[in-house]
């Protein structure tokens, strides 16, 4: 098999696997939407996943050796919460937090004496 054929086959298998993992839960749980466990997961799982992602983000992305440890990640995370509570728009709040974090990291504003 040529290199191009291998890459096309790899992309096709990856696309099918990704699509299958997205569609199978909907097919499986279609008849069980009123089950108490499904309702419980639908109510609490998104918040739990966001809390886990925020925790990982703060641990892995924050500059913990700065004068104010982790301030770059904490400011961006706080902005996400504030914008989301204000506008109730996940895309807007995530975009605002991501842009803020990237500006802080790329400009070095928190590491160049502004806060430290």
C-alpha positions as CSV (number, residue, x, y, z in Angstrom):
1,X,0.0,0.0,0.0
2,X,1.3,3.4,-0.9
3,X,1.9,6.1,1.7
4,X,-1.0,8.1,0.4
5,X,-3.3,5.0,0.6
6,X,-2.1,4.3,4.1
7,X,-2.9,7.9,5.2
8,X,-6.3,7.8,3.6
9,X,-7.1,4.5,5.3
10,X,-5.9,5.8,8.6
11,X,-8.0,9.0,8.4
12,X,-11.1,6.9,7.3
13,X,-10.7,4.5,10.3
14,X,-10.2,7.4,12.7
15,X,-13.2,9.2,11.3
16,X,-15.4,6.1,11.6
17,X,-14.2,5.4,15.1
18,X,-14.8,9.0,16.2
19,X,-18.3,9.0,14.7
20,X,-19.2,5.7,16.2
21,X,-18.2,6.9,19.7
22,X,-20.4,9.9,19.3
23,X,-23.5,8.1,17.9
24,X,-23.6,4.9,19.9
25,X,-24.7,6.5,23.2
26,X,-27.6,8.2,21.4
27,X,-28.6,5.0,19.8
28,X,-28.3,3.0,23.1
29,X,-30.0,5.5,25.4
30,X,-32.7,6.6,23.0
31,X,-35.4,4.5,24.7
32,X,-34.1,5.2,28.2
33,X,-34.2,9.1,28.4
34,X,-36.6,9.1,31.3
35,X,-34.5,6.7,33.4
36,X,-33.4,8.4,36.7
37,X,-29.8,7.5,36.1
38,X,-29.8,9.2,32.7
39,X,-31.5,12.3,34.1
40,X,-29.0,12.4,37.0
41,X,-26.0,12.1,34.6
42,X,-27.5,14.8,32.3
43,X,-27.9,17.1,35.2
44,X,-24.6,16.7,36.9
45,X,-22.1,15.3,34.5
46,X,-21.4,18.4,32.4
47,X,-20.6,20.5,35.5
48,X,-18.3,17.6,36.8
49,X,-16.5,17.4,33.5
50,X,-16.0,21.2,33.5
51,X,-14.6,21.2,37.0
52,X,-12.2,18.4,36.1
53,X,-11.1,20.2,33.0
54,X,-10.6,23.4,35.0
55,X,-8.6,21.6,37.6
56,X,-6.3,20.0,35.0
57,X,-6.0,23.4,33.2
58,X,-4.9,25.1,36.4
59,X,-2.4,22.4,37.3
60,X,-0.9,22.0,33.9
61,X,-1.1,25.5,32.4
62,X,-0.6,27.9,35.2
63,X,2.8,29.5,35.8
64,X,3.4,28.2,39.3
65,X,6.9,29.6,39.6
66,X,5.7,33.2,39.1
67,X,5.6,35.8,41.9
68,X,1.9,35.2,42.2
69,X,1.7,31.5,41.4
70,X,-0.9,30.5,38.8
71,X,-2.3,34.0,38.4
72,X,-2.3,33.6,34.6
73,X,-4.5,30.6,34.7
74,X,-6.7,31.8,37.6
75,X,-7.4,35.1,35.8
76,X,-8.4,33.4,32.6
77,X,-10.5,30.8,34.5
78,X,-12.3,33.5,36.5
79,X,-13.1,35.4,33.3
80,X,-14.7,32.2,31.9
81,X,-16.9,32.0,35.0
82,X,-17.8,35.7,35.0
83,X,-18.6,35.8,31.2
84,X,-20.6,32.6,31.5
85,X,-22.7,33.8,34.4
86,X,-23.3,37.1,32.6
87,X,-24.1,35.9,29.1
88,X,-24.9,32.2,29.6
89,X,-23.0,31.4,26.4
90,X,-20.4,28.6,26.6
91,X,-18.7,29.5,23.4
92,X,-18.3,33.2,24.3
93,X,-17.0,32.4,27.8
94,X,-14.5,29.8,26.6
95,X,-13.3,32.1,23.8
96,X,-12.9,35.0,26.2
97,X,-11.0,32.9,28.7
98,X,-8.8,31.3,26.0
99,X,-8.0,34.7,24.4
100,X,-7.2,36.2,27.8
101,X,-4.9,33.3,28.7
102,X,-3.1,33.5,25.4
103,X,-2.6,37.2,25.6
104,X,-1.2,36.9,29.1
105,X,1.2,34.0,28.1
106,X,2.3,35.5,24.8
107,X,2.9,39.0,26.0
108,X,4.4,37.9,29.3
109,X,2.4,40.7,31.1
110,X,2.3,38.8,34.4
111,X,5.9,37.7,34.3
112,X,7.5,41.1,33.3
113,X,7.0,43.0,36.5
114,X,3.4,44.0,36.2
115,X,2.4,41.8,39.1
116,X,5.8,40.6,40.2
